[in-house]
Amino acid sequence: MSELSAQNRRQRRLLVGVALMFFAPLGLSFYLYYARDWHPGGRVNAGELIVPARPLPALVLPLLGTGATSPQFLKGKWTFLYAQRGRCDEECRRHLYDTRQVRLALDREMGRVQRVFIGDDDCCDLQELKAAHPDLITVRLSPADEPLLALLPDPSDAVNAHRVYLIDPLGNLMMFYAPEAKPKGMLDDMKRLLRLSSIG
């Protein structure tokens, strides 16, 4: 009887030891992550996540020149959005160039990504803009855009913030890139998102 009891105690200690081996590292990681705000390796994405993501309204928006968008033009693809009031200055041209190069660098996947520029009628020479950026959807800045612009971070200055915004294929505003963001980080983000996403 005592031999059986000793065996049970040994088995219990073994089980407790195995449980501790499993749960102790887990408990320590939870403690460090939540209580000490420790994030190993830092942030993975180069852009700033917008939490929660913001669903954008279906809008028919006037295009620069003639015509208008379809109400669902921000759905079905990943979208880089850039907005600029007044002349498209050097920084504006840099962001348009960077998003174009990121899209081209996606190679076979670039059809899953579109680019939208919202600007004034006098932002630029439209023919030159179209020649440099044939894939660019050019929306005219107007009161019709307000429901969309109001959902951007810091809406009072969103148009001149020199940020590139990222919209997912369901039409949710989910990330933005600061003015100093590097195209390499944007490209890495897009490759990761396209690899993980089964939509768009």
C-alpha positions as CSV (number, residue, x, y, z in Angstrom):
1,M,0.0,0.0,0.0
2,S,2.8,2.4,0.9
3,E,4.7,1.4,-2.3
4,L,1.5,2.3,-4.3
5,S,1.2,5.6,-2.4
6,A,4.8,6.5,-3.1
7,Q,4.3,5.7,-6.8
8,N,1.3,8.0,-6.9
9,R,3.2,10.8,-5.2
10,R,6.0,10.4,-7.8
11,Q,3.5,10.5,-10.7
12,R,1.9,13.6,-9.2
13,R,5.2,15.3,-8.9
14,L,6.0,14.4,-12.4
15,L,2.7,15.8,-13.7
16,V,3.2,19.0,-11.7
17,G,6.7,19.3,-13.1
18,V,5.5,18.8,-16.7
19,A,2.7,21.4,-16.1
20,L,5.2,23.9,-14.7
21,M,7.5,23.4,-17.7
22,F,4.6,24.3,-19.9
23,F,2.7,27.0,-18.0
24,A,5.7,28.9,-16.4
25,P,7.1,30.3,-19.6
26,L,3.5,31.1,-20.8
27,G,2.8,32.9,-17.5
28,L,6.1,34.8,-17.7
29,S,5.4,35.9,-21.3
30,F,1.9,37.1,-20.4
31,Y,3.4,39.0,-17.4
32,L,6.1,40.7,-19.5
33,Y,3.8,41.5,-22.3
34,Y,0.8,42.9,-20.4
35,A,2.2,44.0,-17.0
36,R,5.6,45.3,-18.2
37,D,4.6,46.3,-21.8
38,W,7.5,44.3,-23.2
39,H,7.3,43.6,-27.0
40,P,10.2,41.5,-28.3
41,G,11.5,42.5,-31.7
42,G,9.3,45.6,-31.8
43,R,6.6,46.3,-34.3
44,V,6.3,44.2,-37.4
45,N,4.6,46.7,-39.7
46,A,6.1,50.0,-41.0
47,G,2.7,51.8,-41.0
48,E,0.6,53.0,-38.1
49,L,-2.4,50.7,-37.5
50,I,-5.8,52.4,-37.2
51,V,-7.6,50.6,-34.4
52,P,-10.4,49.8,-34.8
53,A,-10.4,49.9,-38.6
54,R,-12.8,52.5,-40.0
55,P,-15.4,51.4,-42.6
56,L,-15.5,54.0,-45.4
57,P,-18.8,55.0,-47.0
58,A,-19.8,54.1,-50.6
59,L,-19.5,57.4,-52.5
60,V,-19.6,58.6,-56.1
61,L,-16.8,61.1,-56.3
62,P,-15.9,63.4,-59.2
63,L,-12.7,62.7,-61.0
64,L,-10.1,65.3,-62.0
65,G,-11.0,66.2,-65.5
66,T,-14.3,64.4,-66.3
67,G,-16.3,61.5,-65.0
68,A,-16.9,60.1,-61.6
69,T,-16.0,57.0,-59.6
70,S,-18.3,54.1,-59.0
71,P,-19.7,53.9,-55.5
72,Q,-17.7,50.8,-54.7
73,F,-14.3,52.0,-56.1
74,L,-12.6,51.6,-52.7
75,K,-13.6,47.9,-52.4
76,G,-12.2,44.8,-54.0
77,K,-8.5,45.9,-53.9
78,W,-5.9,47.1,-51.5
79,T,-5.8,50.9,-51.9
80,F,-3.1,53.5,-51.3
81,L,-4.8,56.8,-50.8
82,Y,-3.1,60.2,-50.8
83,A,-4.8,63.6,-50.5
84,Q,-3.3,67.1,-51.1
85,R,-4.9,70.5,-51.2
86,G,-3.4,73.1,-53.5
87,R,-0.4,72.5,-55.8
88,C,1.1,69.0,-55.8
89,D,4.5,70.0,-54.4
90,E,7.7,68.1,-54.2
91,E,6.6,66.0,-51.2
92,C,3.3,65.2,-52.9
93,R,5.1,64.1,-56.1
94,R,7.5,62.0,-53.9
95,H,4.6,60.1,-52.3
96,L,2.9,59.5,-55.7
97,Y,6.2,58.2,-57.0
98,D,6.8,56.0,-53.9
99,T,3.4,54.4,-54.1
100,R,3.8,53.8,-57.8
101,Q,7.1,52.1,-57.3
102,V,5.8,50.0,-54.4
103,R,2.9,48.8,-56.6
104,L,5.2,48.0,-59.5
105,A,7.6,46.1,-57.2
106,L,4.8,43.8,-56.3
107,D,5.1,42.4,-59.8
108,R,2.5,39.7,-60.4
109,E,0.5,40.8,-57.3
110,M,0.3,44.5,-58.4
111,G,-3.2,44.0,-59.9
112,R,-4.5,43.5,-56.3
113,V,-3.4,47.1,-55.4
114,Q,-4.7,50.4,-56.7
115,R,-3.7,54.0,-56.0
116,V,-6.1,57.0,-55.4
117,F,-5.0,60.6,-55.4
118,I,-7.5,63.3,-54.1
119,G,-6.4,66.8,-55.3
120,D,-7.6,70.2,-56.4
121,D,-8.4,71.0,-60.1
122,D,-5.3,73.2,-60.2
123,C,-3.0,70.6,-58.4
124,C,-1.0,69.8,-61.5
125,D,-1.0,69.4,-65.2
126,L,-3.4,66.6,-65.6
127,Q,-1.9,65.3,-68.8
128,E,1.6,65.1,-67.2
129,L,0.1,63.4,-64.1
130,K,-1.6,60.8,-66.2
131,A,1.5,60.2,-68.3
132,A,3.6,59.7,-65.2
133,H,0.9,57.7,-63.3
134,P,-1.4,55.9,-65.8
135,D,-2.8,53.6,-63.1
136,L,-3.7,56.5,-60.7
137,I,-7.3,57.1,-59.9
138,T,-7.5,60.9,-59.6
139,V,-10.4,62.3,-57.5
140,R,-11.2,66.0,-57.5
141,L,-11.2,67.5,-54.0
142,S,-14.8,68.7,-53.4
143,P,-17.6,68.7,-50.8
144,A,-18.5,65.2,-52.0
145,D,-15.3,63.9,-50.5
146,E,-16.0,65.2,-47.0
147,P,-17.6,61.9,-45.6
148,L,-14.5,60.1,-46.6
149,L,-12.0,62.7,-45.5
150,A,-13.8,63.1,-42.1
151,L,-12.8,59.4,-41.3
152,L,-9.1,60.0,-41.8
153,P,-7.0,60.5,-38.6
154,D,-6.8,64.2,-37.6
155,P,-9.5,65.1,-40.1
156,S,-8.9,68.9,-39.7
157,D,-5.4,68.5,-41.3
158,A,-5.7,65.1,-43.0
159,V,-5.6,66.5,-46.5
160,N,-2.3,68.3,-46.0
161,A,-0.7,65.8,-43.5
162,H,1.4,64.2,-46.3
163,R,0.3,60.8,-45.1
164,V,-0.3,57.8,-47.3
165,Y,-3.4,55.9,-46.1
166,L,-4.0,52.2,-46.7
167,I,-7.6,50.8,-47.3
168,D,-8.3,47.1,-47.2
169,P,-10.4,45.3,-49.9
170,L,-13.5,45.5,-47.7
171,G,-13.3,49.3,-47.8
172,N,-11.9,49.7,-44.3
173,L,-9.3,52.4,-43.5
174,M,-6.8,50.3,-41.5
175,M,-3.3,51.9,-41.7
176,F,-1.4,55.1,-42.5
177,Y,2.2,56.0,-43.2
178,A,3.9,59.0,-41.7
179,P,5.5,61.5,-44.2
180,E,9.0,60.2,-43.5
181,A,8.0,56.5,-44.1
182,K,10.3,54.6,-46.4
183,P,8.9,52.9,-49.5
184,K,10.8,49.7,-48.4
185,G,8.7,49.5,-45.3
186,M,5.5,50.0,-47.3
187,L,6.5,47.3,-49.7
188,D,7.3,44.8,-46.9
189,D,3.9,45.6,-45.4
190,M,2.1,45.0,-48.7
191,K,3.9,41.8,-49.4
192,R,2.9,40.5,-45.9
193,L,-0.7,41.6,-46.3
194,L,-1.1,40.1,-49.8
195,R,0.4,36.9,-48.6
196,L,-1.9,36.6,-45.6
197,S,-5.0,37.9,-47.3
198,S,-7.5,35.8,-49.2
199,I,-9.4,38.9,-50.3
200,G,-8.5,41.6,-52.8
